[in-house]
Amino acid sequence: RDGSVAVSCTADADCEADGSYKRRQCSGSTGMCWCVNPVTGKRLPAIDGVNEGEACESRCEAARSRVLSSNSLTAFIPECNAKDIFRSCQCNRMKECRCVDKYTGEPAMCRAAG
């Protein structure tokens, strides 16, 4: 961590050594599991109800895994930041780059420098 985000995992949650939340949280009494943002600990409803053995990937990480497993030269490889947000500039294996929306990873207009 770069220290820019204060993380304070609560005592009733599964925590990493650095104080962040483990991405997958489970109830000891029901066995139900869900995914959380590792910085805030807030539930991620889009990937709620995961099974015990399933991993919790963010939308960005899941997109990156799909592209990397495809071995495509022209597919843009999603890059994610520590907050599970798409980096604004995404490139493919041919070093072609484009701007994307930070929340969806979909192509977006780039702002001109100036």
C-alpha positions as CSV (number, residue, x, y, z in Angstrom):
1,R,0.0,0.0,0.0
2,D,1.1,3.5,-0.7
3,G,-0.3,4.8,2.6
4,S,-2.8,7.2,0.8
5,V,-5.8,5.3,2.1
6,A,-6.3,4.5,5.8
7,V,-7.5,1.0,6.2
8,S,-9.0,-0.3,9.4
9,C,-10.4,-3.8,9.1
10,T,-13.0,-4.4,11.8
11,A,-12.7,-7.2,14.3
12,D,-15.7,-9.0,13.0
13,A,-14.2,-9.4,9.5
14,D,-11.5,-11.5,7.9
15,C,-8.5,-9.2,7.5
16,E,-5.2,-9.2,5.6
17,A,-1.9,-8.6,7.5
18,D,-1.8,-5.0,6.2
19,G,-5.2,-4.2,7.8
20,S,-7.2,-4.4,4.6
21,Y,-10.3,-6.6,4.2
22,K,-10.0,-10.0,2.6
23,R,-11.9,-9.8,-0.7
24,R,-14.2,-12.7,0.3
25,Q,-16.0,-12.6,3.6
26,C,-18.1,-15.5,4.9
27,S,-20.5,-15.9,7.8
28,G,-19.3,-18.6,10.2
29,S,-22.9,-19.4,11.2
30,T,-24.5,-19.6,7.8
31,G,-21.6,-20.4,5.5
32,M,-22.8,-17.7,3.1
33,C,-20.0,-15.7,1.4
34,W,-19.9,-12.3,-0.3
35,C,-17.2,-10.1,-1.9
36,V,-16.1,-6.8,-0.5
37,N,-14.0,-3.8,-1.5
38,P,-10.6,-4.5,0.2
39,V,-10.2,-0.8,1.2
40,T,-13.7,0.0,2.6
41,G,-15.0,-3.5,3.5
42,K,-18.3,-2.6,1.7
43,R,-20.2,-5.4,0.0
44,L,-20.0,-5.6,-3.8
45,P,-23.5,-6.5,-4.8
46,A,-22.6,-7.4,-8.4
47,I,-20.7,-10.4,-7.1
48,D,-22.8,-11.3,-4.0
49,G,-23.5,-14.9,-3.0
50,V,-20.2,-16.5,-4.0
51,N,-19.5,-20.0,-2.9
52,E,-16.9,-21.0,-0.3
53,G,-14.2,-21.8,-2.9
54,E,-14.8,-19.0,-5.3
55,A,-12.5,-16.0,-5.6
56,C,-13.7,-12.4,-5.5
57,E,-12.3,-10.5,-8.4
58,S,-13.2,-6.9,-9.1
59,R,-14.8,-6.1,-12.5
60,C,-11.4,-4.9,-13.6
61,E,-9.5,-8.0,-12.4
62,A,-12.1,-10.3,-14.0
63,A,-11.8,-8.5,-17.4
64,R,-8.0,-8.6,-17.2
65,S,-8.1,-12.4,-16.5
66,R,-10.4,-13.0,-19.5
67,V,-8.2,-11.0,-21.9
68,L,-4.9,-12.5,-20.7
69,S,-6.3,-16.0,-21.1
70,S,-7.3,-15.2,-24.7
71,N,-3.8,-14.6,-25.9
72,S,-5.1,-12.0,-28.3
73,L,-2.6,-9.5,-29.6
74,T,-5.2,-6.8,-30.3
75,A,-7.4,-7.1,-27.2
76,F,-6.8,-4.3,-24.7
77,I,-5.4,-5.6,-21.4
78,P,-7.2,-4.0,-18.5
79,E,-4.9,-2.4,-15.9
80,C,-6.5,-1.8,-12.5
81,N,-5.4,0.4,-9.6
82,A,-5.5,-0.5,-5.9
83,K,-9.1,0.7,-5.6
84,D,-10.3,-1.8,-8.2
85,I,-10.8,1.0,-10.8
86,F,-9.7,0.8,-14.4
87,R,-6.7,2.9,-15.2
88,S,-7.7,5.6,-17.7
89,C,-5.2,4.5,-20.4
90,Q,-5.3,0.8,-21.5
91,C,-3.0,-0.8,-24.0
92,N,-2.8,-4.1,-26.0
93,R,0.2,-6.3,-26.7
94,M,0.9,-4.3,-29.8
95,K,1.4,-1.2,-27.7
96,E,-1.7,0.5,-29.0
97,C,-3.5,2.4,-26.3
98,R,-6.9,4.0,-25.7
99,C,-8.7,5.8,-23.0
100,V,-11.4,4.0,-21.0
101,D,-14.1,4.9,-18.4
102,K,-12.6,4.2,-15.0
103,Y,-15.6,2.4,-13.7
104,T,-16.7,0.2,-16.7
105,G,-13.5,-0.1,-18.7
106,E,-15.5,0.8,-21.8
107,P,-13.8,3.1,-24.4
108,A,-14.1,6.8,-23.5
109,M,-13.1,10.1,-24.9
110,C,-9.6,11.3,-23.9
111,R,-9.2,14.8,-22.5
112,A,-6.6,16.8,-24.4
113,A,-3.6,18.0,-22.4
114,G,-3.3,21.6,-22.1
